Amino acid sequence: MTVKQIETLEDYYSYVEEVGSLRTINHAVHWSDATLQMLGVNLGPRAKRALKKALPDSLSYQLGRVFWLAYFRDLNMPAREFATRVARRSKASSDPDFALYPIKGVFGGLKALVKDDDLIEQIRDDLSPELSKYWEEA
């Protein structure tokens, strides 16, 4: 499946499964949820709000699901730290090196669902430099 063919949530999860080297759609759902939760913590309020509006409800919910009382965005978060946090939330207890595959699948799937170049650039610019690179490559 190519990125251009993503029109539905089923297409999105199939793409995440394929690109993320995952075994099942259920795994794709867990990795997507974990990635969206950590992405929500790492986006500024404007970008997060705009992305939530552009996504289907179930994905939008995951983007806003994590809440920390003392919340400070890490504007220089290394990709490995992001991957470590996603891996912990994925219910797979996987290592951060593997986590980069499903993360790229989720990022690519999100970009295909959003189909708004301005929003895609806004998200890229809002992420830390290392995460921006992964977003751009996805």
C-alpha positions as CSV (number, residue, x, y, z in Angstrom):
1,M,0.0,0.0,0.0
2,T,1.3,3.4,-0.9
3,V,0.8,6.5,1.2
4,K,-1.5,8.0,-1.5
5,Q,-4.0,5.1,-1.0
6,I,-4.8,5.9,2.6
7,E,-8.4,7.0,2.8
8,T,-9.8,5.2,5.8
9,L,-8.8,4.1,9.2
10,E,-8.4,0.5,8.0
11,D,-6.0,1.8,5.2
12,Y,-4.1,3.8,7.8
13,Y,-3.7,0.8,10.2
14,S,-2.7,-1.5,7.3
15,Y,-0.1,1.0,6.3
16,V,1.3,1.3,9.8
17,E,1.4,-2.5,10.0
18,E,3.3,-2.8,6.7
19,V,5.7,0.0,7.1
20,G,6.2,-0.6,10.8
21,S,7.1,-4.3,10.3
22,L,4.3,-5.4,12.5
23,R,2.5,-8.7,12.5
24,T,-1.1,-7.7,13.0
25,I,-3.5,-4.8,12.7
26,N,-3.9,-5.0,16.5
27,H,-0.2,-4.3,16.8
28,A,-0.6,-1.4,14.5
29,V,-3.4,0.0,16.6
30,H,-1.2,-0.2,19.8
31,W,1.8,1.4,18.1
32,S,-0.4,4.1,16.6
33,D,-2.0,4.9,19.9
34,A,1.4,5.0,21.7
35,T,3.0,7.2,19.0
36,L,0.0,9.6,18.9
37,Q,0.0,9.9,22.7
38,M,3.7,10.9,22.8
39,L,3.3,13.1,19.7
40,G,0.6,15.0,21.6
41,V,3.0,15.6,24.4
42,N,5.6,16.9,22.1
43,L,3.5,19.3,20.0
44,G,2.7,22.9,20.9
45,P,-1.0,23.8,21.5
46,R,-1.6,25.2,18.1
47,A,-0.2,22.4,16.1
48,K,-1.8,19.8,18.4
49,R,-5.2,21.5,18.1
50,A,-4.9,21.7,14.3
51,L,-3.9,18.1,14.0
52,K,-6.7,16.9,16.2
53,K,-9.2,18.7,14.0
54,A,-7.8,17.0,10.9
55,L,-7.8,13.4,12.2
56,P,-10.6,10.9,12.6
57,D,-12.1,10.9,16.2
58,S,-10.3,7.8,17.4
59,L,-6.9,9.1,16.4
60,S,-7.7,12.6,17.6
61,Y,-8.6,11.1,21.0
62,Q,-5.2,9.4,21.3
63,L,-3.4,12.6,20.5
64,G,-4.9,14.4,23.4
65,R,-5.1,11.4,25.8
66,V,-1.9,11.9,27.8
67,F,-2.0,14.6,30.5
68,W,0.9,15.5,32.9
69,L,0.3,17.9,35.7
70,A,3.8,19.4,35.3
71,Y,4.1,19.6,31.6
72,F,7.2,21.0,29.9
73,R,7.8,20.3,26.2
74,D,11.3,19.1,25.4
75,L,12.0,21.2,22.3
76,N,15.2,19.2,21.7
77,M,13.9,15.7,22.4
78,P,16.2,13.1,20.8
79,A,14.4,10.6,18.5
80,R,15.7,7.7,20.7
81,E,14.1,9.2,23.8
82,F,10.8,9.6,21.9
83,A,11.1,6.0,20.6
84,T,11.8,4.7,24.1
85,R,8.6,6.4,25.5
86,V,6.6,5.1,22.5
87,A,7.9,1.6,23.0
88,R,6.9,1.7,26.7
89,R,3.3,2.8,25.8
90,S,3.0,0.3,22.9
91,K,2.1,-2.6,25.1
92,A,4.9,-4.5,23.3
93,S,7.8,-3.6,25.7
94,S,9.9,-3.3,22.6
95,D,13.2,-1.7,22.3
96,P,13.6,1.9,20.9
97,D,15.5,0.8,17.9
98,F,12.6,-1.3,16.6
99,A,10.1,1.4,17.7
100,L,11.5,3.7,15.0
101,Y,9.8,1.5,12.3
102,P,6.2,1.8,13.6
103,I,6.8,5.5,14.4
104,K,7.7,6.2,10.8
105,G,4.7,4.2,9.7
106,V,2.4,6.3,12.0
107,F,4.0,9.6,10.8
108,G,3.6,8.6,7.2
109,G,0.0,7.5,7.7
110,L,-0.8,10.7,9.5
111,K,0.6,12.8,6.7
112,A,-1.5,10.9,4.2
113,L,-4.7,11.2,6.3
114,V,-4.1,15.0,6.8
115,K,-3.5,15.8,3.2
116,D,-2.8,19.5,4.2
117,D,0.7,20.6,3.3
118,D,0.6,23.6,5.6
119,L,-0.4,21.5,8.6
120,I,2.2,18.9,7.7
121,E,4.9,21.7,7.7
122,Q,3.5,23.2,10.9
123,I,3.9,19.9,12.7
124,R,7.4,19.3,11.3
125,D,8.5,22.8,12.4
126,D,6.9,22.3,15.9
127,L,8.9,19.1,16.6
128,S,12.4,18.8,17.9
129,P,15.1,18.7,15.2
130,E,15.5,14.9,15.3
131,L,11.8,14.2,15.3
132,S,11.3,16.7,12.5
133,K,13.8,14.6,10.5
134,Y,11.7,11.5,11.1
135,W,8.5,13.3,10.3
136,E,10.0,14.6,7.0
137,E,11.3,11.1,6.0
138,A,8.0,9.3,6.7
